[in-house]
Amino acid sequence: MELEWLKPAAFFGSVVYALIGVVVFWLGFVVIDKITPYDLWAEIVEKQNRALALVVAAMCLGISIIVAAAIHG
């Protein structure tokens, strides 16, 4: 049984794609944060807006699925 994922090329390729995915996710979140008419952090943390937190969580999942599908091919 050969461990394909332990090869350096596969390991570093996975790390590079993971970093690209995180950067693309972060950029998507920043864009969404900038186009909303209010500060997401203040609304969620300081004002305890749970409805907005659920919307942001759904948006994060959606962006993550899109990024994963784009990287996977």
C-alpha positions in Angstrom: 0.0 0.0 0.0 1.6 3.2 -1.2 0.8 6.4 0.7 0.3 8.9 -2.2 -0.5 11.8 0.1 2.9 11.5 1.9 4.8 12.4 -1.3 6.3 15.9 -1.0 4.7 17.1 -4.3 1.2 16.0 -3.2 1.6 17.5 0.3 2.9 20.9 -0.8 0.3 21.0 -3.6 -2.4 20.5 -1.0 -1.0 23.2 1.2 -0.8 25.6 -1.7 -4.4 25.0 -2.8 -5.5 25.3 0.9 -3.8 28.7 1.1 -5.3 29.8 -2.2 -8.7 28.7 -1.0 -8.4 30.6 2.3 -7.2 33.8 0.5 -10.0 33.7 -2.0 -12.5 33.1 0.8 -11.1 36.0 2.8 -11.3 38.3 -0.3 -14.9 37.3 -0.9 -15.8 38.0 2.7 -14.1 41.4 2.6 -16.0 42.3 -0.6 -19.3 41.3 1.0 -18.4 43.2 4.2 -17.6 46.3 2.1 -20.9 46.3 0.1 -23.1 45.9 3.2 -24.4 49.2 4.5 -23.2 48.6 8.1 -20.3 47.1 10.0 -20.9 43.3 10.2 -18.6 42.9 13.2 -20.3 45.6 15.3 -23.8 44.3 14.4 -22.9 40.7 15.2 -20.7 41.1 18.3 -21.7 44.3 19.9 -25.4 44.4 19.1 -25.9 40.6 19.2 -27.7 40.4 15.9 -28.3 36.7 15.6 -30.2 36.9 12.4 -27.4 38.7 10.7 -24.9 36.1 12.1 -26.9 33.3 10.5 -26.9 35.1 7.2 -23.2 35.7 7.4 -22.6 32.1 8.3 -24.7 30.9 5.3 -22.7 33.3 3.1 -19.4 31.9 4.4 -20.6 28.3 3.7 -21.6 29.4 0.2 -18.3 31.0 -0.6 -16.5 28.0 0.8 -18.4 25.6 -1.4 -17.8 27.7 -4.5 -14.0 28.0 -3.7 -13.8 24.3 -3.1 -15.6 23.5 -6.3 -13.4 25.9 -8.3 -10.2 24.4 -6.8 -11.4 20.8 -7.3 -12.3 21.4 -10.9 
